[in-house]
Amino acid sequence: MASVACVIPALDAAATLGALAGRLRVALPRAIIVAVDDGSADATSDVARESCDLLLRFPVNRGKGAALRAGISAALERGVEAVVTIDADGQHPPEAAPSLLAALARADIAIGARSRQGGAMPLGRRMTNALASAAVGAIIGHDISDSQSGFRAIRRAVLESVTARGDRYEYETDFLIQAGRAGFHIEAVPIATVYGAPSHFRAFRDSTRVVRTIWRHRAGAFR
């Protein structure tokens, strides 16, 4: 891709954002790096100003979906052909970003798919990931191996066509379902499974939002 932006939703990520942006610069030297500080209480914005090309900042926490929506909009305004989304906590290997972009030669969305085998992914997350991925795949009629991965490469045409609902983690699920139903091709790209950094995903609260999104689409399919 000749013109790419990397969008990083960031909440209290001062400890990890700088290193992540640096690794992205090596992996994608020509990419525009956009950080969205989602109401952080630490020095995330200061780190972003030093390490990223563009900083957007919410004065209060609005949620990952809202941050992605704002970052993607800013990226599209700059005329990019594709957007890579990646979490700020260091749990996605930015070195895999070129592989995700290469997959866009044959797909509209490439998802960095983590393995649920081997024990690297915590048991609770393995279970919710497997169930959500199976449900999303059933709705769109296409296997999805990791619907919860925030590491994605997405063509501009998809971003201009899909208007996903939700301001928090359910946004990414809604986006995949809407894109799949619209006929866009989604492909998985295997990536390393990295856990260890604290996650802002709250098992009950955020899983409930994801389940509601899935149920809404399933209910709509049977009307």
TAJOZI-V813339 format. One record per backbone hydrogen bond with DSSP energy under -0.5 kcal/mol. NH is the residue of the N-H (numbers start at 1). CO is the residue of the C=O. If there is no record, write none. Layout:
nh & co
NH & CO
NH & CO
//
This chain:
nh & co
5 & 82
6 & 32
7 & 5
7 & 84
8 & 6
8 & 34
9 & 7
10 & 36
16 & 13
17 & 13
18 & 14
20 & 16
21 & 17
22 & 18
23 & 19
24 & 20
25 & 21
26 & 22
27 & 23
28 & 24
31 & 28
32 & 4
33 & 31
34 & 6
34 & 32
35 & 33
35 & 54
36 & 8
37 & 35
37 & 56
38 & 10
38 & 36
39 & 37
39 & 58
47 & 43
48 & 44
49 & 45
50 & 46
51 & 47
52 & 48
53 & 33
54 & 33
56 & 35
58 & 37
65 & 167
66 & 167
67 & 63
68 & 64
69 & 65
70 & 66
71 & 67
72 & 68
73 & 69
74 & 70
75 & 71
76 & 72
77 & 73
78 & 74
78 & 75
79 & 76
80 & 75
81 & 3
82 & 3
83 & 154
84 & 5
85 & 83
85 & 152
86 & 7
88 & 9
90 & 87
94 & 92
96 & 93
97 & 94
99 & 96
100 & 96
101 & 97
102 & 98
103 & 99
104 & 100
104 & 101
105 & 102
106 & 103
107 & 103
108 & 185
109 & 185
110 & 153
111 & 187
112 & 151
113 & 111
113 & 189
114 & 112
120 & 117
126 & 122
127 & 123
128 & 124
129 & 125
130 & 126
131 & 127
132 & 128
133 & 129
134 & 130
135 & 131
136 & 132
137 & 133
138 & 134
139 & 135
140 & 136
141 & 137
142 & 137
149 & 146
152 & 85
152 & 150
153 & 110
154 & 83
155 & 108
156 & 81
158 & 155
159 & 155
160 & 156
161 & 157
161 & 158
162 & 158
164 & 162
171 & 168
172 & 169
173 & 169
174 & 170
175 & 171
176 & 172
177 & 173
178 & 174
179 & 175
180 & 176
181 & 177
182 & 178
183 & 180
184 & 179
187 & 109
189 & 111
191 & 113
194 & 91
194 & 192
196 & 197
203 & 201
206 & 202
207 & 202
207 & 203
208 & 204
209 & 205
210 & 206
211 & 207
212 & 208
213 & 209
214 & 210
215 & 211
216 & 212
217 & 213
218 & 214
219 & 215
220 & 216
221 & 217
222 & 218
222 & 219
223 & 220
//
